[in-house]
Structure formats: C-alpha cells, structure tokens
Amino acid sequence: MRRIFELLCLGLIVSCINDPGRNDGPGDYSDYTRVPLQAQIQGVQPMTGIVIWSDNAGSHNESYALEYSYMRYSDICKQKDVYDWAPVEKLLSQAAARGHQTVLRFYYTYVGKQCAVPDYIKDLPDYEETKGKSEGRTTYFPDWRNDELKRFHIDFYRRFAEKFDTDPRLAFLETGFGLWAEYHIYDGPFIKGKTFPDAEFQAEFFRSMQKCFLHTPWMISIDAADSKYGPFSYSKDLLDIPFGNFDDSFMCEDHDGYNRSSWLFFGADRYKTSPFGGEFSYYTDYDQKHCLDKAGMHGRTFEDEVARYHMTFIIGNDQPGYQSWERIAEASRSMGYSFRVKDFRVLKGTGAVVEIENAGVAPIYHDAFVEVDGVRGSYNLKALLPGESVWVEIPNRSVSAAPELSIACERLVNGQKIGFEADVR
C-alpha cells in the first residue's frame, strides 16, 4: 500500500508525460535555452543484468553489476537471540570492493546437506528434523511444527532489516521455504506443517516482511503460486503485499506452460512496483549452453523474453563458460531500467528542465533523481515505467553556463553510476 500511495501522489506529474511528437514540455518552457547533450550508456547499469555467484566473481567486473550468494541461517545464529552478521558483512563488502551489489538468499534446506537451522533449536526436545532423499542424496528438512523455529524465522528477518534495509551493498533479497528456499519440495518428504511451513505461518511471515523492509525489495519464487506450497488461497490479501518474484528455470523449453501461469498468478503488472528476477534453467545442459544465443532457443530469444517479463536480473553463473563477456554484457544491458534524456533546457535565475524517458523493460526499484549541477529534482525516477517519459523541473537559480546533468541514487557502491543516453542538439 505504501508503494501504491506513492505512485498516486506522483500521479499529477506522470499525467504530464510528453507526447513523443512534441518538442515543448507540459509547462511553458519557451524562454528556456536548450543545452546540447550527447551521451551513451557504456556499461551494465547498477542493480541490473546477468548475475554471477560471489565465489566465482572477480574478473571482467565491467561485464556485470550484480553478484549472488546463498547463505545459511545457522552461520548467523547459533544461540538464541545472538546474531553474528560478520559473514554477511564480509560478503557484501567483497562484492562492493569489486564495484558490485549483491542478491542474497538464505536457506534451511539444500540437497545433500545438513539442515541450516540454528543449533540451539536443533537441541530443543520438541524439535525433530526429517531425514530423506532428494535427487538421490540424503537431505535434512526442518521441523516447522516447532514454535521456536517460527519465532526465530520472523525475528531473523526483523533484525536483518534493522541492519541492512538501507545498505547500498544489498540490491535485492530473495526468500522462501523448501529446497534452496525456492518454494518447493519436488523430490523428498513434503509434509505441509512439518517439512514445509503451513499457510497460517507463511501469512504471518509475509506480513512481518512488509513491515520490516521499507527500502530493500524482497522476492519470492513463482512456485509459491501453487496452492500445495503457497498461502494465497488461505489469505488472498497477501497478494497486495509488494513483494517481487523470481523464476529459477527461466528460458526452459516449456516455460510458456507452468512458469507463465505462475507468473500471471501474481499479476502481470506486479513489475511496476516490485522487481522480477530469476535464474537460467538447469533442466538440461542445452538450456544453459544456449539460453543467451543471439538466435535464441526453444523458439524464443533472451531479449524478447526479458521484455515480455520485464526482468531486472537473471542469475547466470555458468554463462562465462558458454558465452563471451561481450555477449554477457550485451544481454545485461537489455534488462531492467535504461534512461534516455530527450531534452535539456535551462533558464538563468530559474533552473533547468529535463525530459527523461525510461527506455528499458522495467523500472528502477530504488530512489533515483535527475540532478543538474548537483541540485536534485523532486521527481522520483522509480515511478517512471518502461516507455514513459516525463519532464522534471530542477529549481537551481545558480545553474552554470555549462550545466552538468547526472542521475543520483543513494543505493550505489563506490565506482558505480547510473548512465543515460542523450542526443540533444
């Protein structure tokens, strides 16, 4: 609701979106002098594109802007109410030192591994894990009957938000339950309310996340659309919570079936307020090898699918083994937001006006503003949808004779900047 209210408040400005056929702005800017401006977007834009795992990062930094990592809850908490965030700090700092931000996901259950529930909970007399086979490997599943596990889970994210919700090193947070926190147990002992949390607790968790995370976008898997796992048939109002979605089998051969119906379950327009992301399909080796081919695969091209689903990022850790870094960077630039300055004018003693368009496939999901000579306009670019343009007024009475235009965002790490295209003559 907070995001919807914000967009409504910006409605007056958005209603003034310029007709592409006109050169004048919605106001009377005839006394303003046009400023010639030429610019091109050179690199991958912050918080967009192909994502490389943090333990595989380090080279070709300019070809990607995001890193990804799993993390275990048990690495952060071992005793009740004692949290050691040092592993998160280290991860975020290392990525930031490379000029990148991080997409982070915590898990309890990973195929072939011990359960990542904190030790103090495992030691409780009323906690009993389930040992089973998943993909032929011994895997351990948490006991969601346990009240302390439920309390811990909500408390964990509350404390995480207190520390990292405004941290520029963190771009997006993914969360969920089941295998890899991907909202499914497709192979293994699925028992709702035991190896997978019941709908009532999931609803409680979602509502808590909405209260805790006011700045960092968080996302759940599209697999939560399945009533077998997700809570939405129990509480339909949960769909009003502004979470994003991720798809862990993007570009698979039958994507137009189950995957598309799951996307549409959450609403085709959800991207307008919350990010869409995912990971390239591992269903077959063919999917990984050819998902970024310029000619496409399974009758679809990557760029077309990105535009169709308004994707901001895709985890593609294996892609450097199949594609050139130039192709990875090119594919990354097709994702997320992309700003184009269509007009730039100044009036001495008054300020500047800028007509700016989002030429990308998705909004930017963090606050961003046009600045002229360091003075910021009031319009928040995260309200600018793909294909829309808007005139932004910058009330800078001391605008210089050679004004500098930039896009400011406080969610960037050192070395990052938001670029834009311009051909203003």
Secondary structure, DSSP 8 states (H G I E B T S, - for coil): -HHHHHHHHTHHHHTT---TT-SS-SS--TTSEE--EEE---S--TT-EEEEEGGG-SS-GGG--EEEEEEEGGGTEEETTEE--HHHHHHHHHHHHTT-EEEEEEESB-TTS---S-HHHHTSTT---EEEEETTEEEEE--TT-HHHHHHHHHHHHHHHHHHTT-TTEEEEE--SBBTTSSB-SSS---BTTTB--HHHHHHHHHHHHHH-SSS-EEEEGGGGSTTT-STTT-GGGGGS--EEEEEEET-TTTTTHHHHHHHHH-TTGGGTS-EEEEE--SSHHHHHHTT-TT-BTTB-HHHHHHHHT-SEEE-TTGGGTS-HHHHHHHHHTSS--EEEEEEEEETTTEEEEEEEE-SSS--SS--EEEETTEE-S--GGG--TT-EEEEEE--TT--SS--EEEE-TT--TT-----EEEE-
